[in-house]
Amino acid sequence: MSKAIPVTKRELERAWRALRQAADVTPRQAPHLLLTFYAVECGLKAVWLRNEAKNVFGPEEIKRLGHKLDLVLREVTKDLAPGQRLSLPENIRFEPMVDGSQRNGTVAQLHEAWRYGMQIVSPDVTAIETHLNDLIQWINAELSRS
């Protein structure tokens, strides 16, 4: 496996805007949702860097946070009031394998599911998209005040 490379706050913000724009279609299909997922990831990491007064998402951050959107989200929203909490579904159930074996995962596997064309059984994809849209709006407001 290749080693992840450090990325700057400026690069994350640029990726956030480009990915969000590329995914801004109706209706969204799996490739658009994949881009939306990555936009949210870049945006959350940019907000995290701002909150931590850092300019680089480096090796330590990559090792600790990686693609763990739920963990990054908890970090950047820890100071919000309970009524303002933003979330992502904790458990994802994918279409069973041909032999009937169940496939379950977390939000960390969503990008894999959309990248490989897996079908999501639960929660409904529309609900996941709503969560991502809520995050997009929140990130947009946060990065606008930077």
SEZAFI-616644 format. One record per residue: x, y, z of N, C-alpha, C in turn; residue number from 1. Coordinates in Angstrom, 1 decimal. Layout:
<nodes>
<node n_c1="X" n_c2="Y" n_c3="Z" ca_c1="X" ca_c2="Y" ca_c3="Z" c_c1="X" c_c2="Y" c_c3="Z" i="NUM"/>
...
</nodes>
This chain:
<nodes>
<node n_c1="0.8" n_c2="-1.2" n_c3="0.0" ca_c1="0.0" ca_c2="0.0" ca_c3="0.0" c_c1="0.9" c_c2="1.2" c_c3="0.0" i="1"/>
<node n_c1="0.5" n_c2="2.2" n_c3="-0.8" ca_c1="1.3" ca_c2="3.4" ca_c3="-0.9" c_c1="1.1" c_c2="4.3" c_c3="0.4" i="2"/>
<node n_c1="2.1" n_c2="5.1" n_c3="0.7" ca_c1="2.0" ca_c2="6.0" ca_c3="1.8" c_c1="1.3" c_c2="7.2" c_c3="1.4" i="3"/>
<node n_c1="0.3" n_c2="7.6" n_c3="2.3" ca_c1="-0.5" ca_c2="8.8" ca_c3="2.1" c_c1="0.5" c_c2="10.1" c_c3="2.1" i="4"/>
<node n_c1="0.2" n_c2="11.0" n_c3="1.3" ca_c1="1.0" ca_c2="12.2" ca_c3="1.3" c_c1="0.3" c_c2="13.4" c_c3="2.0" i="5"/>
<node n_c1="1.1" n_c2="14.2" n_c3="2.7" ca_c1="0.5" ca_c2="15.4" ca_c3="3.4" c_c1="-0.2" c_c2="16.3" c_c3="2.4" i="6"/>
<node n_c1="-1.2" n_c2="17.0" n_c3="2.8" ca_c1="-1.9" ca_c2="17.9" ca_c3="2.0" c_c1="-2.2" c_c2="19.2" c_c3="2.8" i="7"/>
<node n_c1="-2.1" n_c2="20.3" n_c3="2.1" ca_c1="-2.3" ca_c2="21.6" ca_c3="2.7" c_c1="-3.8" c_c2="22.0" c_c3="2.9" i="8"/>
<node n_c1="-4.1" n_c2="22.9" n_c3="3.8" ca_c1="-5.4" ca_c2="23.4" ca_c3="3.9" c_c1="-5.9" c_c2="24.0" c_c3="2.6" i="9"/>
<node n_c1="-5.1" n_c2="24.8" n_c3="2.0" ca_c1="-5.5" ca_c2="25.4" ca_c3="0.7" c_c1="-5.8" c_c2="24.3" c_c3="-0.3" i="10"/>
<node n_c1="-5.1" n_c2="23.2" n_c3="-0.4" ca_c1="-5.4" ca_c2="22.2" ca_c3="-1.4" c_c1="-6.7" c_c2="21.5" c_c3="-1.0" i="11"/>
<node n_c1="-6.9" n_c2="21.3" n_c3="0.3" ca_c1="-8.2" ca_c2="20.7" ca_c3="0.7" c_c1="-9.4" c_c2="21.5" c_c3="0.4" i="12"/>
<node n_c1="-9.2" n_c2="22.8" n_c3="0.6" ca_c1="-10.3" ca_c2="23.7" ca_c3="0.2" c_c1="-10.6" c_c2="23.8" c_c3="-1.3" i="13"/>
<node n_c1="-9.5" n_c2="23.7" n_c3="-2.1" ca_c1="-9.7" ca_c2="23.7" ca_c3="-3.5" c_c1="-10.4" c_c2="22.4" c_c3="-4.0" i="14"/>
<node n_c1="-9.9" n_c2="21.3" n_c3="-3.4" ca_c1="-10.6" ca_c2="20.0" ca_c3="-3.7" c_c1="-12.0" c_c2="20.0" c_c3="-3.3" i="15"/>
<node n_c1="-12.3" n_c2="20.6" n_c3="-2.1" ca_c1="-13.7" ca_c2="20.7" ca_c3="-1.6" c_c1="-14.6" c_c2="21.3" c_c3="-2.6" i="16"/>
<node n_c1="-14.1" n_c2="22.5" n_c3="-3.1" ca_c1="-15.0" ca_c2="23.2" ca_c3="-4.1" c_c1="-15.1" c_c2="22.5" c_c3="-5.4" i="17"/>
<node n_c1="-14.0" n_c2="21.9" n_c3="-5.9" ca_c1="-14.1" ca_c2="21.2" ca_c3="-7.2" c_c1="-14.9" c_c2="19.9" c_c3="-7.1" i="18"/>
<node n_c1="-14.8" n_c2="19.2" n_c3="-6.1" ca_c1="-15.5" ca_c2="17.9" ca_c3="-5.9" c_c1="-17.0" c_c2="18.2" c_c3="-5.7" i="19"/>
<node n_c1="-17.3" n_c2="19.2" n_c3="-4.9" ca_c1="-18.7" ca_c2="19.6" ca_c3="-4.7" c_c1="-19.4" c_c2="20.0" c_c3="-6.0" i="20"/>
<node n_c1="-18.7" n_c2="20.8" n_c3="-6.7" ca_c1="-19.2" ca_c2="21.3" ca_c3="-8.0" c_c1="-19.4" c_c2="20.1" c_c3="-9.0" i="21"/>
<node n_c1="-18.5" n_c2="19.2" n_c3="-9.0" ca_c1="-18.6" ca_c2="18.1" ca_c3="-10.0" c_c1="-19.8" c_c2="17.2" c_c3="-9.6" i="22"/>
<node n_c1="-20.1" n_c2="17.1" n_c3="-8.3" ca_c1="-21.2" ca_c2="16.2" ca_c3="-7.8" c_c1="-22.5" c_c2="16.9" c_c3="-7.8" i="23"/>
<node n_c1="-22.6" n_c2="18.2" n_c3="-8.2" ca_c1="-23.8" ca_c2="18.9" ca_c3="-8.1" c_c1="-24.7" c_c2="18.7" c_c3="-9.3" i="24"/>
<node n_c1="-25.3" n_c2="17.5" n_c3="-9.3" ca_c1="-26.2" ca_c2="17.1" ca_c3="-10.4" c_c1="-27.4" c_c2="16.5" c_c3="-9.7" i="25"/>
<node n_c1="-28.5" n_c2="16.5" n_c3="-10.5" ca_c1="-29.7" ca_c2="15.8" ca_c3="-10.0" c_c1="-30.3" c_c2="14.9" c_c3="-11.1" i="26"/>
<node n_c1="-30.6" n_c2="13.7" n_c3="-10.9" ca_c1="-30.3" ca_c2="13.0" ca_c3="-9.6" c_c1="-28.9" c_c2="12.5" c_c3="-9.5" i="27"/>
<node n_c1="-28.4" n_c2="12.4" n_c3="-8.3" ca_c1="-27.1" ca_c2="11.9" ca_c3="-8.1" c_c1="-27.1" c_c2="10.3" c_c3="-8.2" i="28"/>
<node n_c1="-26.1" n_c2="9.8" n_c3="-8.8" ca_c1="-25.9" ca_c2="8.4" ca_c3="-8.9" c_c1="-24.6" c_c2="8.0" c_c3="-8.1" i="29"/>
<node n_c1="-24.3" n_c2="6.8" n_c3="-8.0" ca_c1="-23.1" ca_c2="6.4" ca_c3="-7.2" c_c1="-21.9" c_c2="7.2" c_c3="-7.5" i="30"/>
<node n_c1="-21.5" n_c2="7.4" n_c3="-8.7" ca_c1="-20.3" ca_c2="8.2" ca_c3="-8.9" c_c1="-20.4" c_c2="9.6" c_c3="-8.4" i="31"/>
<node n_c1="-21.5" n_c2="10.2" n_c3="-8.4" ca_c1="-21.7" ca_c2="11.6" ca_c3="-7.9" c_c1="-21.7" c_c2="11.5" c_c3="-6.4" i="32"/>
<node n_c1="-22.3" n_c2="10.5" n_c3="-5.8" ca_c1="-22.2" ca_c2="10.3" ca_c3="-4.3" c_c1="-20.8" c_c2="10.1" c_c3="-3.9" i="33"/>
<node n_c1="-20.0" n_c2="9.4" n_c3="-4.6" ca_c1="-18.6" ca_c2="9.2" ca_c3="-4.3" c_c1="-17.9" c_c2="10.5" c_c3="-4.3" i="34"/>
<node n_c1="-18.1" n_c2="11.4" n_c3="-5.3" ca_c1="-17.5" ca_c2="12.7" ca_c3="-5.3" c_c1="-18.0" c_c2="13.5" c_c3="-4.1" i="35"/>
<node n_c1="-19.3" n_c2="13.4" n_c3="-3.8" ca_c1="-19.8" ca_c2="14.1" ca_c3="-2.7" c_c1="-19.2" c_c2="13.7" c_c3="-1.4" i="36"/>
<node n_c1="-19.0" n_c2="12.4" n_c3="-1.2" ca_c1="-18.3" ca_c2="11.8" ca_c3="0.0" c_c1="-16.9" c_c2="12.5" c_c3="0.1" i="37"/>
<node n_c1="-16.2" n_c2="12.5" n_c3="-1.0" ca_c1="-14.8" ca_c2="13.0" ca_c3="-1.0" c_c1="-14.8" c_c2="14.5" c_c3="-0.8" i="38"/>
<node n_c1="-15.8" n_c2="15.2" n_c3="-1.3" ca_c1="-15.9" ca_c2="16.7" ca_c3="-1.0" c_c1="-16.1" c_c2="16.9" c_c3="0.5" i="39"/>
<node n_c1="-17.0" n_c2="16.1" n_c3="1.1" ca_c1="-17.2" ca_c2="16.3" ca_c3="2.5" c_c1="-16.0" c_c2="15.9" c_c3="3.3" i="40"/>
<node n_c1="-15.3" n_c2="14.9" n_c3="2.9" ca_c1="-14.0" ca_c2="14.5" ca_c3="3.5" c_c1="-13.0" c_c2="15.7" c_c3="3.5" i="41"/>
<node n_c1="-12.8" n_c2="16.3" n_c3="2.3" ca_c1="-11.9" ca_c2="17.4" ca_c3="2.1" c_c1="-12.3" c_c2="18.6" c_c3="2.9" i="42"/>
<node n_c1="-13.6" n_c2="18.9" n_c3="2.9" ca_c1="-14.1" ca_c2="20.0" ca_c3="3.6" c_c1="-14.0" c_c2="19.9" c_c3="5.1" i="43"/>
<node n_c1="-14.3" n_c2="18.7" n_c3="5.6" ca_c1="-14.2" ca_c2="18.5" ca_c3="7.1" c_c1="-12.7" c_c2="18.6" c_c3="7.5" i="44"/>
<node n_c1="-11.8" n_c2="18.1" n_c3="6.7" ca_c1="-10.4" ca_c2="18.1" ca_c3="7.1" c_c1="-9.9" c_c2="19.6" c_c3="7.0" i="45"/>
<node n_c1="-10.4" n_c2="20.4" n_c3="6.1" ca_c1="-10.0" ca_c2="21.8" ca_c3="6.0" c_c1="-10.5" c_c2="22.5" c_c3="7.2" i="46"/>
<node n_c1="-11.8" n_c2="22.2" n_c3="7.7" ca_c1="-12.3" ca_c2="22.8" ca_c3="8.9" c_c1="-11.5" c_c2="22.4" c_c3="10.1" i="47"/>
<node n_c1="-11.1" n_c2="21.1" n_c3="10.1" ca_c1="-10.3" ca_c2="20.6" ca_c3="11.2" c_c1="-9.0" c_c2="21.3" c_c3="11.3" i="48"/>
<node n_c1="-8.3" n_c2="21.5" n_c3="10.2" ca_c1="-7.1" ca_c2="22.2" ca_c3="10.2" c_c1="-7.3" c_c2="23.7" c_c3="10.7" i="49"/>
<node n_c1="-8.3" n_c2="24.3" n_c3="10.2" ca_c1="-8.6" ca_c2="25.7" ca_c3="10.7" c_c1="-8.8" c_c2="25.7" c_c3="12.2" i="50"/>
<node n_c1="-9.6" n_c2="24.8" n_c3="12.7" ca_c1="-9.8" ca_c2="24.7" ca_c3="14.1" c_c1="-8.6" c_c2="24.5" c_c3="15.0" i="51"/>
<node n_c1="-7.7" n_c2="23.7" n_c3="14.4" ca_c1="-6.4" ca_c2="23.3" ca_c3="15.1" c_c1="-5.3" c_c2="24.3" c_c3="14.8" i="52"/>
<node n_c1="-5.6" n_c2="25.4" n_c3="14.0" ca_c1="-4.6" ca_c2="26.4" ca_c3="13.6" c_c1="-3.4" c_c2="25.7" c_c3="13.0" i="53"/>
<node n_c1="-3.7" n_c2="24.8" n_c3="12.1" ca_c1="-2.6" ca_c2="24.1" ca_c3="11.3" c_c1="-2.9" c_c2="24.4" c_c3="9.8" i="54"/>
<node n_c1="-1.8" n_c2="24.2" n_c3="9.1" ca_c1="-1.9" ca_c2="24.4" ca_c3="7.6" c_c1="-1.7" c_c2="23.1" c_c3="6.8" i="55"/>
<node n_c1="-1.2" n_c2="22.1" n_c3="7.5" ca_c1="-1.0" ca_c2="20.8" ca_c3="6.8" c_c1="-1.6" c_c2="19.6" c_c3="7.5" i="56"/>
<node n_c1="-2.3" n_c2="18.8" n_c3="6.7" ca_c1="-2.8" ca_c2="17.5" ca_c3="7.2" c_c1="-1.7" c_c2="16.5" c_c3="6.9" i="57"/>
<node n_c1="-0.9" n_c2="16.3" n_c3="7.9" ca_c1="0.3" ca_c2="15.6" ca_c3="7.7" c_c1="0.2" c_c2="14.1" c_c3="8.2" i="58"/>
<node n_c1="1.4" n_c2="13.4" n_c3="8.3" ca_c1="1.4" ca_c2="12.0" ca_c3="8.6" c_c1="0.7" c_c2="11.6" c_c3="9.8" i="59"/>
<node n_c1="0.8" n_c2="12.4" n_c3="10.9" ca_c1="0.1" ca_c2="12.1" ca_c3="12.2" c_c1="-1.4" c_c2="12.1" c_c3="12.0" i="60"/>
<node n_c1="-1.8" n_c2="13.2" n_c3="11.3" ca_c1="-3.3" ca_c2="13.3" ca_c3="11.1" c_c1="-3.8" c_c2="12.2" c_c3="10.2" i="61"/>
<node n_c1="-3.0" n_c2="11.9" n_c3="9.1" ca_c1="-3.4" ca_c2="10.9" ca_c3="8.2" c_c1="-3.6" c_c2="9.6" c_c3="8.9" i="62"/>
<node n_c1="-2.6" n_c2="9.3" n_c3="9.7" ca_c1="-2.6" ca_c2="8.0" ca_c3="10.5" c_c1="-3.8" c_c2="7.9" c_c3="11.4" i="63"/>
<node n_c1="-4.1" n_c2="9.0" n_c3="12.1" ca_c1="-5.1" ca_c2="9.0" ca_c3="13.1" c_c1="-6.5" c_c2="9.1" c_c3="12.5" i="64"/>
<node n_c1="-6.7" n_c2="9.9" n_c3="11.4" ca_c1="-8.0" ca_c2="10.2" ca_c3="10.9" c_c1="-8.3" c_c2="9.6" c_c3="9.6" i="65"/>
<node n_c1="-7.3" n_c2="9.5" n_c3="8.7" ca_c1="-7.5" ca_c2="8.9" ca_c3="7.4" c_c1="-8.8" c_c2="9.2" c_c3="6.7" i="66"/>
<node n_c1="-9.6" n_c2="8.1" n_c3="6.3" ca_c1="-10.9" ca_c2="8.3" ca_c3="5.7" c_c1="-12.0" c_c2="8.2" c_c3="6.7" i="67"/>
<node n_c1="-11.7" n_c2="8.3" n_c3="7.9" ca_c1="-12.7" ca_c2="8.1" ca_c3="9.0" c_c1="-13.5" c_c2="9.3" c_c3="9.1" i="68"/>
<node n_c1="-14.5" n_c2="9.5" n_c3="8.2" ca_c1="-15.3" ca_c2="10.7" ca_c3="8.3" c_c1="-16.0" c_c2="10.9" c_c3="9.6" i="69"/>
<node n_c1="-16.5" n_c2="9.8" n_c3="10.2" ca_c1="-17.2" ca_c2="9.9" ca_c3="11.4" c_c1="-16.3" c_c2="10.5" c_c3="12.5" i="70"/>
<node n_c1="-15.0" n_c2="10.1" n_c3="12.5" ca_c1="-14.1" ca_c2="10.6" ca_c3="13.5" c_c1="-13.8" c_c2="12.1" c_c3="13.3" i="71"/>
<node n_c1="-13.5" n_c2="12.4" n_c3="12.0" ca_c1="-13.2" ca_c2="13.8" ca_c3="11.7" c_c1="-14.5" c_c2="14.7" c_c3="12.1" i="72"/>
<node n_c1="-15.6" n_c2="14.2" n_c3="11.7" ca_c1="-16.9" ca_c2="14.9" ca_c3="12.0" c_c1="-17.0" c_c2="15.1" c_c3="13.6" i="73"/>
<node n_c1="-16.8" n_c2="14.1" n_c3="14.3" ca_c1="-16.8" ca_c2="14.2" ca_c3="15.8" c_c1="-15.9" c_c2="15.3" c_c3="16.3" i="74"/>
<node n_c1="-14.6" n_c2="15.3" n_c3="15.7" ca_c1="-13.6" ca_c2="16.2" ca_c3="16.1" c_c1="-14.0" c_c2="17.7" c_c3="15.8" i="75"/>
<node n_c1="-14.6" n_c2="17.9" n_c3="14.6" ca_c1="-14.9" ca_c2="19.3" ca_c3="14.3" c_c1="-16.2" c_c2="19.8" c_c3="14.8" i="76"/>
<node n_c1="-17.0" n_c2="18.9" n_c3="15.3" ca_c1="-18.3" ca_c2="19.4" ca_c3="15.8" c_c1="-18.4" c_c2="19.2" c_c3="17.3" i="77"/>
<node n_c1="-17.3" n_c2="18.9" n_c3="18.0" ca_c1="-17.4" ca_c2="18.5" ca_c3="19.4" c_c1="-17.9" c_c2="19.7" c_c3="20.3" i="78"/>
<node n_c1="-17.7" n_c2="20.9" n_c3="19.8" ca_c1="-18.1" ca_c2="22.1" ca_c3="20.6" c_c1="-19.5" c_c2="22.6" c_c3="20.2" i="79"/>
<node n_c1="-20.2" n_c2="22.0" n_c3="19.3" ca_c1="-21.5" ca_c2="22.4" ca_c3="18.9" c_c1="-22.5" c_c2="22.0" c_c3="20.0" i="80"/>
<node n_c1="-23.6" n_c2="22.8" n_c3="20.1" ca_c1="-24.7" ca_c2="22.4" ca_c3="21.1" c_c1="-25.3" c_c2="21.1" c_c3="20.6" i="81"/>
<node n_c1="-25.9" n_c2="20.3" n_c3="21.5" ca_c1="-26.5" ca_c2="19.1" ca_c3="21.1" c_c1="-27.5" c_c2="19.2" c_c3="20.0" i="82"/>
<node n_c1="-28.3" n_c2="20.3" n_c3="19.9" ca_c1="-29.3" ca_c2="20.5" ca_c3="18.9" c_c1="-28.7" c_c2="20.8" c_c3="17.5" i="83"/>
<node n_c1="-27.4" n_c2="21.1" n_c3="17.5" ca_c1="-26.7" ca_c2="21.5" ca_c3="16.3" c_c1="-25.9" c_c2="20.3" c_c3="15.7" i="84"/>
<node n_c1="-25.9" n_c2="19.2" n_c3="16.4" ca_c1="-25.1" ca_c2="18.0" ca_c3="16.1" c_c1="-25.3" c_c2="17.6" c_c3="14.6" i="85"/>
<node n_c1="-24.3" n_c2="17.3" n_c3="13.9" ca_c1="-24.4" ca_c2="16.8" ca_c3="12.6" c_c1="-23.9" c_c2="15.3" c_c3="12.7" i="86"/>
<node n_c1="-24.4" n_c2="14.5" n_c3="11.8" ca_c1="-24.1" ca_c2="13.1" ca_c3="12.0" c_c1="-24.1" c_c2="12.4" c_c3="10.6" i="87"/>
<node n_c1="-23.5" n_c2="11.2" n_c3="10.6" ca_c1="-23.5" ca_c2="10.3" ca_c3="9.5" c_c1="-24.0" c_c2="9.0" c_c3="10.1" i="88"/>
<node n_c1="-24.6" n_c2="8.1" n_c3="9.2" ca_c1="-25.1" ca_c2="6.8" ca_c3="9.7" c_c1="-23.9" c_c2="6.0" c_c3="10.2" i="89"/>
<node n_c1="-24.1" n_c2="5.4" n_c3="11.4" ca_c1="-23.0" ca_c2="4.6" ca_c3="12.0" c_c1="-22.9" c_c2="3.2" c_c3="11.3" i="90"/>
<node n_c1="-24.0" n_c2="2.6" n_c3="10.9" ca_c1="-23.9" ca_c2="1.3" ca_c3="10.4" c_c1="-24.5" c_c2="1.3" c_c3="9.0" i="91"/>
<node n_c1="-23.8" n_c2="0.6" n_c3="8.1" ca_c1="-24.3" ca_c2="0.5" ca_c3="6.7" c_c1="-24.4" c_c2="-1.0" c_c3="6.3" i="92"/>
<node n_c1="-25.5" n_c2="-1.3" n_c3="5.7" ca_c1="-25.7" ca_c2="-2.7" ca_c3="5.3" c_c1="-25.7" c_c2="-2.7" c_c3="3.8" i="93"/>
<node n_c1="-24.9" n_c2="-3.5" n_c3="3.2" ca_c1="-24.8" ca_c2="-3.6" ca_c3="1.8" c_c1="-25.6" c_c2="-4.9" c_c3="1.3" i="94"/>
<node n_c1="-25.9" n_c2="-4.9" n_c3="0.0" ca_c1="-26.6" ca_c2="-6.0" ca_c3="-0.6" c_c1="-25.8" c_c2="-7.3" c_c3="-0.3" i="95"/>
<node n_c1="-26.4" n_c2="-8.4" n_c3="0.1" ca_c1="-25.7" ca_c2="-9.6" ca_c3="0.4" c_c1="-25.0" c_c2="-10.1" c_c3="-0.9" i="96"/>
<node n_c1="-24.0" n_c2="-10.9" n_c3="-0.6" ca_c1="-23.2" ca_c2="-11.6" ca_c3="-1.7" c_c1="-24.2" c_c2="-12.6" c_c3="-2.3" i="97"/>
<node n_c1="-23.7" n_c2="-13.1" n_c3="-3.5" ca_c1="-24.5" ca_c2="-14.1" ca_c3="-4.2" c_c1="-24.8" c_c2="-15.3" c_c3="-3.4" i="98"/>
<node n_c1="-23.9" n_c2="-15.7" n_c3="-2.5" ca_c1="-24.1" ca_c2="-16.9" ca_c3="-1.6" c_c1="-24.9" c_c2="-16.6" c_c3="-0.4" i="99"/>
<node n_c1="-25.4" n_c2="-15.3" n_c3="-0.3" ca_c1="-26.3" ca_c2="-14.9" ca_c3="0.8" c_c1="-25.5" c_c2="-14.3" c_c3="2.0" i="100"/>
<node n_c1="-24.2" n_c2="-14.4" n_c3="2.0" ca_c1="-23.5" ca_c2="-13.8" ca_c3="3.1" c_c1="-23.7" c_c2="-12.3" c_c3="3.2" i="101"/>
<node n_c1="-23.9" n_c2="-11.9" n_c3="4.4" ca_c1="-24.2" ca_c2="-10.5" ca_c3="4.7" c_c1="-22.9" c_c2="-9.6" c_c3="4.6" i="102"/>
<node n_c1="-23.1" n_c2="-8.4" n_c3="4.2" ca_c1="-22.0" ca_c2="-7.4" ca_c3="4.2" c_c1="-22.4" c_c2="-6.2" c_c3="5.0" i="103"/>
<node n_c1="-21.7" n_c2="-5.9" n_c3="6.1" ca_c1="-22.0" ca_c2="-4.8" ca_c3="6.9" c_c1="-20.8" c_c2="-3.9" c_c3="7.0" i="104"/>
<node n_c1="-21.0" n_c2="-2.6" n_c3="7.2" ca_c1="-19.8" ca_c2="-1.7" ca_c3="7.3" c_c1="-20.2" c_c2="-0.5" c_c3="8.0" i="105"/>
<node n_c1="-19.4" n_c2="0.5" n_c3="7.9" ca_c1="-19.6" ca_c2="1.8" ca_c3="8.5" c_c1="-19.5" c_c2="2.9" c_c3="7.5" i="106"/>
<node n_c1="-19.6" n_c2="4.1" n_c3="7.8" ca_c1="-19.5" ca_c2="5.2" ca_c3="6.9" c_c1="-18.1" c_c2="5.2" c_c3="6.2" i="107"/>
<node n_c1="-17.1" n_c2="4.6" n_c3="6.9" ca_c1="-15.8" ca_c2="4.5" ca_c3="6.3" c_c1="-15.7" c_c2="3.7" c_c3="5.1" i="108"/>
<node n_c1="-16.7" n_c2="2.8" n_c3="4.9" ca_c1="-16.7" ca_c2="2.0" ca_c3="3.7" c_c1="-17.6" c_c2="2.5" c_c3="2.6" i="109"/>
<node n_c1="-18.3" n_c2="3.6" n_c3="2.8" ca_c1="-19.2" ca_c2="4.2" ca_c3="1.8" c_c1="-18.4" c_c2="4.5" c_c3="0.5" i="110"/>
<node n_c1="-17.2" n_c2="5.1" n_c3="0.6" ca_c1="-16.5" ca_c2="5.4" ca_c3="-0.6" c_c1="-16.1" c_c2="4.1" c_c3="-1.4" i="111"/>
<node n_c1="-15.9" n_c2="3.0" n_c3="-0.7" ca_c1="-15.6" ca_c2="1.8" ca_c3="-1.4" c_c1="-16.8" c_c2="1.2" c_c3="-2.1" i="112"/>
<node n_c1="-18.0" n_c2="1.3" n_c3="-1.4" ca_c1="-19.2" ca_c2="0.8" ca_c3="-1.9" c_c1="-19.5" c_c2="1.5" c_c3="-3.2" i="113"/>
<node n_c1="-19.5" n_c2="2.9" n_c3="-3.2" ca_c1="-19.8" ca_c2="3.6" ca_c3="-4.4" c_c1="-18.7" c_c2="3.5" c_c3="-5.5" i="114"/>
<node n_c1="-17.5" n_c2="3.3" n_c3="-5.1" ca_c1="-16.4" ca_c2="3.1" ca_c3="-6.1" c_c1="-16.6" c_c2="1.8" c_c3="-6.8" i="115"/>
<node n_c1="-17.0" n_c2="0.8" n_c3="-6.0" ca_c1="-17.1" ca_c2="-0.6" ca_c3="-6.6" c_c1="-18.4" c_c2="-1.0" c_c3="-7.1" i="116"/>
<node n_c1="-19.4" n_c2="-0.1" n_c3="-7.0" ca_c1="-20.7" ca_c2="-0.3" ca_c3="-7.5" c_c1="-21.6" c_c2="-1.2" c_c3="-6.6" i="117"/>
<node n_c1="-21.3" n_c2="-1.3" n_c3="-5.3" ca_c1="-22.1" ca_c2="-2.1" ca_c3="-4.4" c_c1="-23.4" c_c2="-1.3" c_c3="-4.1" i="118"/>
<node n_c1="-24.5" n_c2="-2.1" n_c3="-3.9" ca_c1="-25.8" ca_c2="-1.5" ca_c3="-3.6" c_c1="-25.9" c_c2="-1.4" c_c3="-2.0" i="119"/>
<node n_c1="-26.4" n_c2="-0.3" n_c3="-1.6" ca_c1="-26.7" ca_c2="-0.1" ca_c3="-0.2" c_c1="-28.1" c_c2="-0.5" c_c3="0.2" i="120"/>
<node n_c1="-28.3" n_c2="-1.3" n_c3="1.2" ca_c1="-29.6" ca_c2="-1.7" ca_c3="1.6" c_c1="-30.1" c_c2="-0.8" c_c3="2.7" i="121"/>
<node n_c1="-29.3" n_c2="-0.5" n_c3="3.7" ca_c1="-29.7" ca_c2="0.3" ca_c3="4.8" c_c1="-28.6" c_c2="1.1" c_c3="5.4" i="122"/>
<node n_c1="-28.8" n_c2="2.3" n_c3="5.7" ca_c1="-30.0" ca_c2="3.1" ca_c3="5.5" c_c1="-30.2" c_c2="3.4" c_c3="4.0" i="123"/>
<node n_c1="-31.3" n_c2="3.9" n_c3="3.7" ca_c1="-31.7" ca_c2="4.3" ca_c3="2.4" c_c1="-30.7" c_c2="5.3" c_c3="1.8" i="124"/>
<node n_c1="-30.3" n_c2="5.2" n_c3="0.6" ca_c1="-29.3" ca_c2="6.1" ca_c3="0.0" c_c1="-29.7" c_c2="7.5" c_c3="0.0" i="125"/>
<node n_c1="-31.0" n_c2="7.8" n_c3="-0.1" ca_c1="-31.6" ca_c2="9.1" ca_c3="0.0" c_c1="-31.3" c_c2="9.7" c_c3="1.4" i="126"/>
<node n_c1="-31.4" n_c2="8.9" n_c3="2.4" ca_c1="-31.1" ca_c2="9.4" ca_c3="3.8" c_c1="-29.6" c_c2="9.7" c_c3="3.9" i="127"/>
<node n_c1="-28.7" n_c2="8.9" n_c3="3.3" ca_c1="-27.3" ca_c2="9.1" ca_c3="3.4" c_c1="-27.0" c_c2="10.4" c_c3="2.6" i="128"/>
<node n_c1="-27.6" n_c2="10.6" n_c3="1.5" ca_c1="-27.4" ca_c2="11.8" ca_c3="0.7" c_c1="-27.9" c_c2="13.0" c_c3="1.5" i="129"/>
<node n_c1="-28.9" n_c2="12.9" n_c3="2.2" ca_c1="-29.4" ca_c2="14.1" ca_c3="3.0" c_c1="-28.4" c_c2="14.4" c_c3="4.1" i="130"/>
<node n_c1="-27.8" n_c2="13.4" n_c3="4.7" ca_c1="-26.7" ca_c2="13.7" ca_c3="5.7" c_c1="-25.6" c_c2="14.4" c_c3="5.1" i="131"/>
<node n_c1="-25.2" n_c2="13.9" n_c3="3.9" ca_c1="-24.0" ca_c2="14.5" ca_c3="3.2" c_c1="-24.4" c_c2="16.0" c_c3="2.8" i="132"/>
<node n_c1="-25.6" n_c2="16.2" n_c3="2.3" ca_c1="-26.0" ca_c2="17.6" ca_c3="2.0" c_c1="-26.0" c_c2="18.5" c_c3="3.2" i="133"/>
<node n_c1="-26.4" n_c2="18.0" n_c3="4.3" ca_c1="-26.4" ca_c2="18.8" ca_c3="5.5" c_c1="-25.0" c_c2="19.2" c_c3="5.9" i="134"/>
<node n_c1="-24.1" n_c2="18.2" n_c3="5.7" ca_c1="-22.7" ca_c2="18.5" ca_c3="6.0" c_c1="-22.1" c_c2="19.5" c_c3="5.0" i="135"/>
<node n_c1="-22.5" n_c2="19.4" n_c3="3.8" ca_c1="-22.0" ca_c2="20.3" ca_c3="2.8" c_c1="-22.4" c_c2="21.8" c_c3="3.1" i="136"/>
<node n_c1="-23.6" n_c2="21.9" n_c3="3.5" ca_c1="-24.1" ca_c2="23.3" ca_c3="3.9" c_c1="-23.3" c_c2="23.8" c_c3="5.2" i="137"/>
<node n_c1="-23.1" n_c2="22.9" n_c3="6.1" ca_c1="-22.4" ca_c2="23.3" ca_c3="7.3" c_c1="-20.9" c_c2="23.7" c_c3="7.0" i="138"/>
<node n_c1="-20.3" n_c2="22.8" n_c3="6.2" ca_c1="-18.9" ca_c2="23.0" ca_c3="5.9" c_c1="-18.8" c_c2="24.4" c_c3="5.1" i="139"/>
<node n_c1="-19.7" n_c2="24.6" n_c3="4.2" ca_c1="-19.7" ca_c2="25.8" ca_c3="3.4" c_c1="-19.7" c_c2="27.0" c_c3="4.3" i="140"/>
<node n_c1="-20.6" n_c2="27.0" n_c3="5.3" ca_c1="-20.7" ca_c2="28.1" ca_c3="6.2" c_c1="-19.4" c_c2="28.3" c_c3="7.1" i="141"/>
<node n_c1="-18.9" n_c2="27.1" n_c3="7.5" ca_c1="-17.6" ca_c2="27.2" ca_c3="8.3" c_c1="-16.5" c_c2="27.7" c_c3="7.5" i="142"/>
<node n_c1="-16.3" n_c2="27.3" n_c3="6.3" ca_c1="-15.2" ca_c2="27.7" ca_c3="5.5" c_c1="-15.3" c_c2="29.2" c_c3="5.0" i="143"/>
<node n_c1="-16.6" n_c2="29.6" n_c3="4.9" ca_c1="-16.9" ca_c2="31.0" ca_c3="4.5" c_c1="-16.4" c_c2="32.0" c_c3="5.6" i="144"/>
<node n_c1="-16.4" n_c2="31.5" n_c3="6.8" ca_c1="-16.1" ca_c2="32.4" ca_c3="7.9" c_c1="-14.6" c_c2="32.3" c_c3="8.3" i="145"/>
<node n_c1="-13.8" n_c2="31.5" n_c3="7.5" ca_c1="-12.4" ca_c2="31.4" ca_c3="7.8" c_c1="-11.6" c_c2="32.7" c_c3="7.5" i="146"/>
</nodes>
